[in-house]
Amino acid sequence: MTVESTSDLSDFFVTGDFGVAASYTPDGGSASTINVLFDNPFNSVPLDTGERDVESNTPTALAMSSDVASVAHGDVIVISGITYAIVGVQKDSGSGYQGTTLLVLEKQ
């Protein structure tokens, strides 16, 4: 699917539909409220030792790139009252939507 404009893309981030409000704070900067698409999928990695798999969740937030233009590792985002450090940044996230950035998060 091709997104025609920033306005079309922003429709996906509307709170109450898919989006959630988040407080984004760049390191050394001021907080701002942005809308993101939050996901916290379960991951399981099998070990070759015959032992149990390594299991965890990998929280991510998909944001409009214009909202996080200078995002960097160590910036902070608060979603639903939970504080996360940004530990990964994937510009033009591979989501099929140019103009988005996938933030890989670590719960603090």
N, C-alpha and C positions, 0 to 999 in steps of 0.2 A: 504494500500500500504506500502510495506517495502522499506525503503531507504537503498541501499546497502552500500553507503560510504558517507563520508563527502563531497567528490567531487560531488556526485549525488545530495545531499541536497543543496549544494551551487548554483547549477544551478537554483533553484527557486528564489534565491536572486539577480540574475543578473539585473542590472538597465536597463530600457528600456523594459523589459518583465514584471515581477511582482514587482521587487524590486525597492526601492528608496534609494538614498544615504542619510545618516544621520550623524550628528556630535554628537558623544557620549562622554560625559565628566563625569568621576567618581568624586564624591565629593573629592576635594583636589588634583585631578589628572589632567592630560593633555588630551586634546581633541584628538579623533581619528575618522576617517571616516569609517563607517561600512554600510553595506547594510541591509535594513529591509523590511518587508512586512507591510505597514501601513494600518490601517483600522480605521474608525471613525463612527461606527454604531449609529443609532438613537435608543434610549431606551425610553419606556413609562411605567411608573409604576402606576397602578390604585390605587386610595385611597379609603378606605372604607367609606369615609365621604360623598360621592355623589358629591364631588367637582371635578374639573378637574384633570386629571392625572398629575403626575410629569414627565416632559419630559426633556431629555438631550442627549448629545452625550458622548460616552465613547471611547476616542481614545486609540488605542493599537498599538504596534509595535512588530512584531514577529522577533526575531533575532537569529542568530546562537549562541548557548551557548558559543562557543569558543571565540566569539567576545565580550561577556559581562560576562566573567567568574566571575568577582568580583562585579557584579551589586548589588546596594543597593538602598533602598528608599532614595530619595533626590538627586540621580544622575540626570544629565540633558541630554536631547537629543534634537537636533534641526533638524526638518524635514520640508523641503520646506520653510525655513525661519521662522518657528514658533517654539518657545521655549516651551518645555514641561518638567515638573518634573516627575520623575518616582515614582509612588505611589503604585505600585503593581508589584510583581515579581513572575511569575509562571514558575519554571524550568520544563523541559520536558513537555511543555505547554499543553499537552492533545490534541495537533493538530494532533496526529498520527505520528509525526516525532520526534523521540528521537534526542536529540542534539539541540533542539530549546528552547528558553526562551521567554515567552510572557511578554512584559512590558506593564503595565497599566499606562496610562499617564494622566497628568493634565496640561491643557494649562496655561501658565504663563502670 
